[in-house]
Amino acid sequence: MRLLLDTHVLLWWLADDRRLKGPERRAIADRGALVYVSAVTVWEIAIKRSLGRLDLDVEVLEQELLSGEMIELPTKWRHAKATAALPHYHEDPFDRMLVAQAQTEGLTVVSYDKAFKDYDVALLPA
């Protein structure tokens, strides 16, 4: 399975938060899974931190990501272009980019955000 973690799922995974349910936790931990974290997710975390809405050291986050089994997903032109074709079900630019990246790269988004359900994108939980 090829997974793309939404920001809250990444944070819950790193914190071993119980809000991350068993099926999603097992999918991320599966040695056969390819788990991607978008540059957009790290950007969102950095912005929330700079606004005082999140207490997380971005350098520590980067080290966690580099030492783990996660794959960095850069934002590419084709991703940006794909966002223009998305219906405006959801106005959050970070989430819209994750949808575009998942569609373009054939990834399953792991998120509990109900806004993703409106898009034509593979989603866990379904």
Secondary structure, DSSP 4 states (H G I P E B T S, - for coil): -EEEE-HHHHHHHHHT-TTS-HHHHHHHH-TT-EEEEEHHHHHHHHHHHHTTS----HHHHHHHHHHTTEEEE---HHHHHHHHTS-SS---HHHHHHHHHHHHHT-EEE---GGGGGSSS-EE--
